[in-house]
Amino acid sequence: MAGPFSTVSIAGSADAPEEDLAFARRLGYLLGSSGYTVVCGGGPGVMEEACRGARDAGGLTVGILPGTDPSEGNPCLDIVLPTGLGLGRNRAVALAGSCLVAVGGANGTLSEIAYALQAGRPVCCHGTWSVIPGVAQAATPEEAFSFVEECGRRRS
C-alpha cells in the first residue's frame, strides 16, 4: 500500500492505440485502489485513461499542463496545474513521481523517460522503449504495478 505522498508519473501518447489505452486504464485503477496519486501531462489518450482508472478506484489524479488554460486538461483530473511551459512541462511530469511508467508514446514520452533517468528515477515501459538501458519492461498492467510497488519497497 502506498504512503500518503506516493506519486507515480505516467507518460504516453495523446493519440494512442486501444491496447495502450486499456493498459493505462487498468494500471491507473491498480494505482488508485492502492493509494497512489497519478501524475501525468493532463491531456487525452494514455494520460486520460490512466486518470480514469485511478479515479474509478477512488485515487487522486494530477495533470501538469503545457499551456495556461486549465480547461485544456482532461475531464478525469482532480488537480490541474497549468504551467505555460510547453514541452518543458515534460520535465515536471517526469520528476513529480517517485517513479515513471511509460505506456507506448513517441518523442514527448521519450523526453520524459530521459528526464526521469537523468534524475535517478526508476522507469518502467510498456511497448516502444524496450531498447533503453536501465528501463524495466512490463507486458501487463499488473507487471507495471509490481514495478511501482518494488520501487516503493526500495525507498522505505
Backbone as CSV, one residue per row, in Angstrom:
resi,resn,N_x,N_y,N_z,CA_x,CA_y,CA_z,C_x,C_y,C_z
1,MET,0.839,-1.181,0.000,0.000,0.000,0.000,0.884,1.245,0.000
2,ALA,0.506,2.227,-0.769,1.273,3.454,-0.895,1.167,4.305,0.357
3,GLY,2.186,5.120,0.566,2.142,6.089,1.644,1.325,7.296,1.229
4,PRO,1.117,8.254,2.139,0.239,9.383,1.845,0.755,10.312,0.757
5,PHE,2.033,10.275,0.459,2.571,11.161,-0.556,3.200,10.398,-1.711
6,SER,2.751,9.175,-1.960,3.294,8.351,-3.032,2.680,8.750,-4.357
7,THR,3.524,9.201,-5.260,3.061,9.602,-6.582,3.778,8.787,-7.645
8,VAL,3.069,8.538,-8.723,3.620,7.818,-9.863,3.362,8.646,-11.107
9,SER,4.415,8.922,-11.858,4.265,9.635,-13.126,3.911,8.643,-14.223
10,ILE,2.940,9.013,-15.045,2.537,8.202,-16.189,2.766,9.029,-17.443
11,ALA,3.457,8.448,-18.411,3.723,9.123,-19.683,3.179,8.269,-20.818
12,GLY,2.741,8.918,-21.872,2.244,8.201,-23.037,1.588,9.157,-24.011
13,SER,1.202,8.621,-25.126,0.700,9.422,-26.226,-0.742,9.878,-26.044
14,ALA,-1.022,11.079,-26.527,-2.398,11.574,-26.575,-3.189,10.831,-27.645
15,ASP,-2.487,10.306,-28.617,-3.117,9.584,-29.731,-2.592,8.150,-29.723
16,ALA,-3.098,7.354,-28.786,-2.564,6.010,-28.553,-3.513,4.945,-29.086
17,PRO,-2.961,3.779,-29.431,-3.830,2.671,-29.835,-4.623,2.127,-28.644
18,GLU,-5.708,1.439,-28.933,-6.605,0.926,-27.892,-5.871,0.057,-26.872
19,GLU,-4.900,-0.745,-27.314,-4.156,-1.588,-26.373,-3.479,-0.743,-25.297
20,ASP,-2.856,0.365,-25.701,-2.189,1.232,-24.731,-3.198,1.922,-23.824
21,LEU,-4.352,2.305,-24.369,-5.387,2.951,-23.562,-5.915,1.998,-22.490
22,ALA,-6.152,0.756,-22.878,-6.638,-0.246,-21.920,-5.585,-0.524,-20.851
23,PHE,-4.318,-0.608,-21.258,-3.210,-0.815,-20.315,-3.187,0.329,-19.300
24,ALA,-3.250,1.569,-19.794,-3.191,2.743,-18.927,-4.375,2.783,-17.958
25,ARG,-5.554,2.475,-18.452,-6.754,2.487,-17.603,-6.621,1.472,-16.465
26,ARG,-6.202,0.252,-16.804,-6.041,-0.792,-15.788,-4.934,-0.427,-14.797
27,LEU,-3.807,0.083,-15.285,-2.727,0.490,-14.391,-3.203,1.604,-13.464
28,GLY,-3.900,2.589,-14.010,-4.433,3.666,-13.185,-5.339,3.133,-12.094
29,TYR,-6.175,2.145,-12.432,-7.072,1.537,-11.447,-6.273,0.863,-10.330
30,LEU,-5.262,0.106,-10.714,-4.424,-0.566,-9.718,-3.739,0.447,-8.804
31,LEU,-3.239,1.518,-9.389,-2.560,2.544,-8.603,-3.538,3.258,-7.672
32,GLY,-4.667,3.692,-8.223,-5.655,4.415,-7.435,-6.209,3.593,-6.294
33,SER,-6.444,2.315,-6.540,-7.010,1.459,-5.487,-5.992,1.149,-4.392
34,SER,-4.723,1.421,-4.652,-3.676,1.173,-3.652,-3.163,2.455,-3.006
35,GLY,-3.815,3.576,-3.292,-3.461,4.820,-2.622,-2.436,5.690,-3.302
36,TYR,-2.022,5.335,-4.507,-1.069,6.167,-5.237,-1.776,7.340,-5.901
37,THR,-1.077,8.453,-5.996,-1.533,9.587,-6.782,-0.921,9.454,-8.166
38,VAL,-1.750,9.586,-9.203,-1.290,9.511,-10.588,-1.025,10.932,-11.087
39,VAL,0.189,11.157,-11.583,0.586,12.443,-12.150,0.887,12.234,-13.625
40,CYS,0.359,13.120,-14.463,0.591,12.993,-15.901,0.580,14.369,-16.547
41,GLY,0.686,14.388,-17.862,0.668,15.635,-18.613,-0.703,16.245,-18.768
42,GLY,-1.732,15.548,-18.306,-3.067,16.124,-18.257,-3.877,16.090,-19.534
43,GLY,-3.330,15.521,-20.593,-4.029,15.509,-21.873,-4.887,14.273,-22.068
44,PRO,-5.300,14.057,-23.317,-6.108,12.883,-23.652,-5.250,11.631,-23.808
45,GLY,-5.843,10.583,-24.304,-5.116,9.349,-24.606,-4.687,8.605,-23.363
46,VAL,-3.437,8.181,-23.343,-2.891,7.417,-22.211,-3.067,8.184,-20.910
47,MET,-2.830,9.484,-20.936,-2.929,10.291,-19.719,-4.353,10.261,-19.162
48,GLU,-5.325,10.486,-20.018,-6.718,10.495,-19.576,-7.158,9.123,-19.067
49,GLU,-6.758,8.074,-19.761,-7.189,6.736,-19.351,-6.545,6.295,-18.041
50,ALA,-5.289,6.675,-17.812,-4.664,6.377,-16.516,-5.424,7.108,-15.400
51,CYS,-5.793,8.344,-15.662,-6.559,9.115,-14.684,-7.953,8.533,-14.493
52,ARG,-8.585,8.102,-15.555,-9.920,7.499,-15.465,-9.876,6.263,-14.558
53,GLY,-8.887,5.406,-14.789,-8.745,4.215,-13.962,-8.508,4.554,-12.508
54,ALA,-7.620,5.520,-12.262,-7.309,5.908,-10.881,-8.541,6.482,-10.182
55,ARG,-9.270,7.343,-10.868,-10.475,7.941,-10.262,-11.561,6.903,-10.038
56,ASP,-11.707,5.969,-10.976,-12.698,4.901,-10.785,-12.412,4.102,-9.521
57,ALA,-11.150,4.048,-9.132,-10.741,3.302,-7.942,-10.680,4.185,-6.698
58,GLY,-11.044,5.456,-6.835,-11.019,6.360,-5.687,-9.694,7.055,-5.476
59,GLY,-8.794,6.997,-6.472,-7.488,7.627,-6.351,-7.495,9.094,-6.754
60,LEU,-6.394,9.757,-6.510,-6.204,11.173,-6.821,-5.396,11.295,-8.109
61,THR,-5.778,12.274,-8.957,-5.082,12.488,-10.228,-4.644,13.941,-10.352
62,VAL,-3.460,14.126,-10.941,-2.885,15.457,-11.128,-2.428,15.577,-12.575
63,GLY,-2.788,16.687,-13.213,-2.339,16.955,-14.575,-1.462,18.188,-14.620
64,ILE,-0.269,18.051,-15.165,0.659,19.170,-15.330,0.582,19.573,-16.803
65,LEU,-0.158,20.634,-17.074,-0.472,21.021,-18.446,0.630,21.860,-19.088
66,PRO,0.798,21.735,-20.404,1.791,22.547,-21.095,1.356,24.000,-21.259
67,GLY,0.059,24.255,-21.323,-0.456,25.603,-21.553,-0.886,26.298,-20.278
68,THR,-1.586,27.411,-20.454,-2.022,28.216,-19.315,-3.519,28.107,-19.042
69,ASP,-4.232,27.391,-19.884,-5.681,27.283,-19.754,-6.057,25.985,-19.046
70,PRO,-6.590,26.069,-17.819,-6.922,24.847,-17.088,-7.983,23.999,-17.776
71,SER,-8.796,24.594,-18.634,-9.841,23.826,-19.316,-9.271,22.861,-20.353
72,GLU,-7.981,22.968,-20.656,-7.347,22.052,-21.609,-7.022,20.691,-20.983
73,GLY,-7.166,20.580,-19.678,-6.919,19.309,-19.006,-8.033,18.319,-19.294
74,ASN,-7.722,17.042,-19.178,-8.747,16.024,-19.431,-9.772,16.019,-18.291
75,PRO,-10.963,15.470,-18.542,-12.035,15.533,-17.538,-11.834,14.613,-16.327
76,CYS,-10.777,13.831,-16.311,-10.542,12.901,-15.199,-9.488,13.399,-14.222
77,LEU,-9.180,14.684,-14.281,-8.179,15.268,-13.387,-8.837,15.833,-12.135
78,ASP,-8.238,15.579,-10.994,-8.676,16.195,-9.746,-7.971,17.523,-9.527
79,ILE,-6.687,17.557,-9.847,-5.882,18.768,-9.692,-5.283,19.098,-11.051
80,VAL,-5.486,20.330,-11.497,-4.986,20.787,-12.792,-3.960,21.883,-12.540
81,LEU,-2.751,21.677,-13.064,-1.673,22.651,-12.891,-1.246,23.193,-14.253
82,PRO,-1.828,24.306,-14.710,-1.395,24.909,-15.967,-0.028,25.564,-15.764
83,THR,0.912,25.307,-16.676,2.273,25.801,-16.458,2.730,26.866,-17.444
84,GLY,2.199,26.848,-18.665,2.711,27.756,-19.679,4.106,27.386,-20.147
85,LEU,4.560,26.176,-19.820,5.925,25.748,-20.138,6.045,25.019,-21.471
86,GLY,4.941,24.772,-22.143,5.011,23.991,-23.376,5.592,22.617,-23.074
87,LEU,6.472,22.161,-23.947,7.071,20.846,-23.751,7.985,20.780,-22.531
88,GLY,8.363,21.921,-21.984,9.168,21.949,-20.763,8.445,21.305,-19.587
89,ARG,7.124,21.210,-19.692,6.363,20.568,-18.621,6.682,19.083,-18.527
90,ASN,7.278,18.504,-19.586,7.632,17.086,-19.544,8.612,16.788,-18.418
91,ARG,9.504,17.709,-18.150,10.454,17.517,-17.042,9.714,17.500,-15.709
92,ALA,8.757,18.403,-15.549,7.976,18.438,-14.306,7.191,17.143,-14.122
93,VAL,6.601,16.635,-15.187,5.862,15.368,-15.106,6.807,14.244,-14.696
94,ALA,7.953,14.171,-15.346,8.908,13.087,-15.082,9.406,13.089,-13.647
95,LEU,9.565,14.266,-13.067,10.146,14.363,-11.727,9.098,14.421,-10.617
96,ALA,7.834,14.557,-10.966,6.778,14.652,-9.950,6.534,13.322,-9.246
97,GLY,6.776,12.224,-9.932,6.542,10.910,-9.339,7.804,10.317,-8.755
98,SER,7.606,9.356,-7.863,8.757,8.638,-7.316,9.318,7.662,-8.343
99,CYS,8.523,7.345,-9.353,8.968,6.552,-10.497,8.096,6.942,-11.686
100,LEU,8.469,6.475,-12.874,7.730,6.797,-14.091,7.385,5.512,-14.825
101,VAL,6.143,5.423,-15.278,5.721,4.332,-16.142,5.331,4.945,-17.477
102,ALA,5.989,4.498,-18.543,5.689,4.968,-19.899,4.894,3.897,-20.624
103,VAL,3.785,4.318,-21.225,2.914,3.405,-21.958,2.933,3.840,-23.417
104,GLY,3.724,3.114,-24.227,3.841,3.487,-25.635,4.413,4.882,-25.761
105,GLY,3.862,5.645,-26.696,4.256,7.043,-26.837,5.242,7.285,-27.950
106,ALA,5.634,8.550,-28.070,6.551,8.990,-29.117,7.627,9.880,-28.484
107,ASN,8.040,10.929,-29.197,9.170,11.741,-28.738,8.934,12.432,-27.400
108,GLY,7.709,12.895,-27.126,7.428,13.523,-25.839,7.615,12.542,-24.700
109,THR,7.140,11.319,-24.896,7.312,10.276,-23.883,8.789,9.951,-23.707
110,LEU,9.507,9.899,-24.805,10.944,9.628,-24.732,11.652,10.697,-23.903
111,SER,11.249,11.954,-24.054,11.880,13.009,-23.253,11.583,12.816,-21.770
112,GLU,10.361,12.392,-21.435,10.027,12.157,-20.031,10.841,10.995,-19.464
113,ILE,11.034,9.952,-20.260,11.878,8.830,-19.834,13.295,9.326,-19.557
114,ALA,13.833,10.124,-20.470,15.197,10.633,-20.305,15.323,11.509,-19.072
115,TYR,14.366,12.402,-18.858,14.417,13.252,-17.658,14.373,12.420,-16.384
116,ALA,13.507,11.422,-16.354,13.405,10.572,-15.173,14.713,9.823,-14.919
117,LEU,15.278,9.242,-15.969,16.542,8.507,-15.814,17.671,9.428,-15.367
118,GLN,17.741,10.634,-15.946,18.783,11.582,-15.551,18.684,11.949,-14.076
119,ALA,17.465,11.967,-13.554,17.254,12.327,-12.147,17.334,11.121,-11.220
120,GLY,17.612,9.950,-11.767,17.730,8.760,-10.944,16.409,8.116,-10.572
121,ARG,15.333,8.493,-11.267,14.032,7.888,-11.008,13.957,6.542,-11.725
122,PRO,13.395,5.527,-11.096,13.181,4.254,-11.780,12.135,4.427,-12.891
123,VAL,12.362,3.727,-14.000,11.465,3.826,-15.159,11.072,2.433,-15.621
124,CYS,9.797,2.288,-15.912,9.240,1.055,-16.462,8.465,1.421,-17.727
125,CYS,8.598,0.605,-18.750,7.929,0.895,-20.013,7.113,-0.288,-20.500
126,HIS,6.014,0.043,-21.149,5.205,-0.936,-21.864,5.236,-0.537,-23.327
127,GLY,5.744,-1.434,-24.165,5.730,-1.141,-25.598,7.052,-0.642,-26.122
128,THR,7.010,0.479,-26.745,8.032,1.044,-27.621,9.469,1.065,-27.105
129,TRP,9.693,1.269,-25.844,11.006,1.665,-25.352,11.847,0.526,-24.781
130,SER,11.789,-0.639,-25.350,12.483,-1.806,-24.805,13.998,-1.763,-24.950
131,VAL,14.524,-0.867,-25.768,15.971,-0.862,-26.013,16.740,0.131,-25.145
132,ILE,16.078,0.838,-24.275,16.767,1.840,-23.459,17.386,1.162,-22.230
133,PRO,18.712,1.277,-22.072,19.365,0.658,-20.913,18.821,1.221,-19.594
134,GLY,18.642,0.354,-18.623,18.192,0.772,-17.309,16.686,0.907,-17.166
135,VAL,15.943,0.558,-18.204,14.489,0.672,-18.176,13.881,-0.724,-18.041
136,ALA,13.039,-0.902,-17.028,12.342,-2.173,-16.838,11.207,-2.273,-17.859
137,GLN,10.800,-3.488,-18.149,9.712,-3.734,-19.101,8.508,-4.325,-18.381
138,ALA,7.325,-3.997,-18.880,6.090,-4.556,-18.326,5.187,-4.972,-19.474
139,ALA,4.857,-6.244,-19.533,3.957,-6.746,-20.568,2.498,-6.528,-20.187
140,THR,2.228,-6.400,-18.876,0.858,-6.242,-18.396,0.795,-5.091,-17.387
141,PRO,-0.399,-4.542,-17.164,-0.533,-3.522,-16.119,-0.135,-4.054,-14.743
142,GLU,-0.399,-5.316,-14.491,-0.032,-5.910,-13.210,1.487,-5.934,-13.029
143,GLU,2.228,-6.205,-14.103,3.696,-6.157,-14.018,4.176,-4.737,-13.756
144,ALA,3.564,-3.753,-14.396,3.943,-2.356,-14.159,3.638,-1.968,-12.711
145,PHE,2.492,-2.414,-12.202,2.133,-2.138,-10.813,3.129,-2.784,-9.854
146,SER,3.539,-4.003,-10.131,4.550,-4.673,-9.297,5.855,-3.888,-9.291
147,PHE,6.221,-3.332,-10.449,7.411,-2.481,-10.546,7.277,-1.284,-9.600
148,VAL,6.127,-0.618,-9.638,5.885,0.541,-8.777,5.984,0.138,-7.304
149,GLU,5.358,-0.967,-6.951,5.394,-1.438,-5.565,6.829,-1.749,-5.129
150,GLU,7.602,-2.372,-6.004,9.000,-2.683,-5.689,9.805,-1.403,-5.491
151,CYS,9.558,-0.409,-6.302,10.250,0.886,-6.139,9.938,1.466,-4.772
152,GLY,8.684,1.347,-4.341,8.289,1.845,-3.025,8.979,1.097,-1.898
153,ARG,9.119,-0.221,-2.045,9.810,-1.008,-1.019,11.287,-0.611,-0.927
154,ARG,11.905,-0.340,-2.060,13.306,0.057,-2.063,13.522,1.411,-1.401
155,ARG,12.535,2.306,-1.516,12.642,3.644,-0.919,12.445,3.615,0.579
156,SER,11.748,2.590,1.080,11.420,2.538,2.522,12.614,2.151,3.372
